[in-house]
Amino acid sequence: MPATQRAKTSDGATRRRLIEAATQIMHDEGYAAATSRRVAAKADVKQALVYYYFPTMDDLFLEVLRAGSEASLARLRDSLQEDNPARTLWLINSDTRNTVLSNEFMALANHRKAIGAELKHYAERVRDIESAAVTMMLRAQGVDITQYPPVAISMLITQLARSMANERAVGVSYGHEELQRFLEERLPWLLSPSPGGHT
């Protein structure tokens, strides 16, 4: 392998390690703990290299967000191929492991406009994918999408599931079983593992 190619490969590996280190620290301890010193130590590189690859910590945070967003979008597209994408959305958004970094970036966006703009861009892409999947599911089940707008249904599922996941993360579960039972009884095609027809 030529020297320049080896250098590029090494550069890419170091950059990736810094992004992974920042991601882990943000997940485990919050974004405030992800300082250049901590990230460098976690990645086992010199602190100066953080600023060699990322002129500011905001640039590093943006790359963490972008890397996570692309991976999440790929997983979302794959998972929504299931028989009931509405139930899949519920399960994805109910997983507290998926809410930790999201909450950190929401908090970070309150102080960093660039983070807020990137989150908006990502959220709109996610909502498009979710709405398209729910549209196909509703039509396949014979549900009138003028009465049940797909974007509203996908938001109902994801926002409720995320809210419950955030509550569970701090030990709150009051009303969760009742809400899930209510949805399964009133809208059986929404969350059932094997949805039946609906007219």
N, C-alpha and C positions, 0 to 999 in steps of 0.2 A: 504494500500500500504506500503511495507517495506521501511524503512528509506533510504536504498541505492538506491532503485528505485525512491523514491521522489527526492533524491539528483541529480540523473541522469536526471530526467525530468526537474528539476530546472536549471541544467547546460545547457541542450539543449535549454531551453527557453531563458536564458540569452544570450547565444551565438547567437541565432537567432535574438534577439533584437538588438545586436551590429551590426550584418550584415545588418539588415533593416535600422538602424540609419545611418550607413556609406553610404548605397545606397542612402538614401534620401538626405543626405548632398551633396554627389557627384553630384546627379541629379540637385539639386537646386542651388548649389554654386560652384561646381567644386571640383576636387580631392584635390587641395591644401587646401581647407577649412576643409577637413575631417581629423582633428587632433585627437589624442587620447582623449584630453580634450573635444572637441566638440562632438565626437561620444559618449563618456560616458554620457555627459549631455543630449544628445538627447535620449539615451537609459535609462536614469534615473538610472545609476549605478555609482559606484566609478571608477575613472580613472584607478586605478590599475587593475581592472577586465579586461580591454581591453587587457593588456599584459599577464594576466593570461590565456586568451583564445587564444590570437594571439601574439606570441613572438615579432613580428615586425608589423608595419603598412602595410608593403608589404604582409604579411600573411593575414591580414584582407582584403586588396584590392583583393587578389587572391580569397578569399572565396566569396566576393561580385560578382566577375566576374563569378565564377563557378556556384553560385546559380542562377544568372541571365541567364547564358548560358543554363543551364538545363531547366529552365522554358521556355526560348525562343525556344529551340529545340522542346519541347513538343507542344507548340502552333503552331510552324511551321509545324510539322508533321500533326497535326489535320487540320490546315487550307488548306494544300495542297491536301486534299481529295476533295476539291471543283471541279466543272466541268471544270474550267479554271485555273489551277495552275499558269499560267503565269500572268494572271490578279491579282491573289491573291498576288503573289510576288511583283508586282508593287504597290499594295495598302499597303502592309506591309512596304515596304521600302520607301514609300512616306510619311509615318506618322512621322512627326518631333518628336513626343514623343519617338519614337524608336531610334532616332539618338543621343539624348543628352548623354546618358551614353556611347554609342559606341565611340563617339568623345572624351569623357573624358579618356576612357581606351586607345585609340590610342595615346593621348598625354602622358599618364602615361607610355606607352610602350616605348616611346622614351628615358626614363631614367631608366626603370626597365626591365632587360632582362627576368625575370620570367613572368612578365605580357605579354611581347611580345610573349614568347613561348606558353603561355596559349591561347592568342588571335589567334595565328596561328592554334593551335589544334582545337579550336572552329570553326574558319572560314572554315577549311577543312571539318569538319563534316557537317556544314551548306551547303557548296557547293555540297557535295555528295547528300544530301537530295534534294536540289533544282534541281540538274541535273537529278536525277532519276524521279522526278515529271514532269519536262519539257519533258524528253524523252517519257514518257507515253502519255503526251498530244500531242506531235508532231506526234507520231505514230497513235494515235486515229484520228487525223485530216488528215492523209495521207501526212504529210510533209516529204520530203526526208531529213533524218537526216545526210546524207553525205554532203548535201548542207547547212543545218542549224544545225551545231553541238549543241547538247543540252547544254553543259557547256558554250558555247559561248553565246547562247540565254539567259540562266539564268543570266550570268554575265552582258550582255547588259541591261537586265531589272533591275536587282538590283543596278548596279552601276549608271545608269542614274537616277533611282528613288531616291537613296540616295543623289546624287549630287544635285538634285533639292530640296530635303528636307533640306539639309544643307543651300542652298541658301535662301530658304523661311524663315529659322530660323533667317536670318539676313536681311530680307525684300526684297530680290531679286526675281523677278518673270519674268523678261524680257526674252522672248523666250520660256517660259515653255509651254504655250498653243500651240504654233506652233510646238514644238517638239512632244507633245502628239498627236496632230492632224496628224502630219507626220507619226508617228508610226502606228496609227489606220488606216490611209488610205493605207499605203504601205504594212503593215503586219496585215491585219484585223483579222487574227486568233490569233494574239499575245495578244492584250489587250481587245478585245471585250468581253462584258459580256456573250454572247452566241455565241461562235465561230462557224463559218461555216467550211465546208470542204475546203481542199486545195490540189491541185495536182501539 
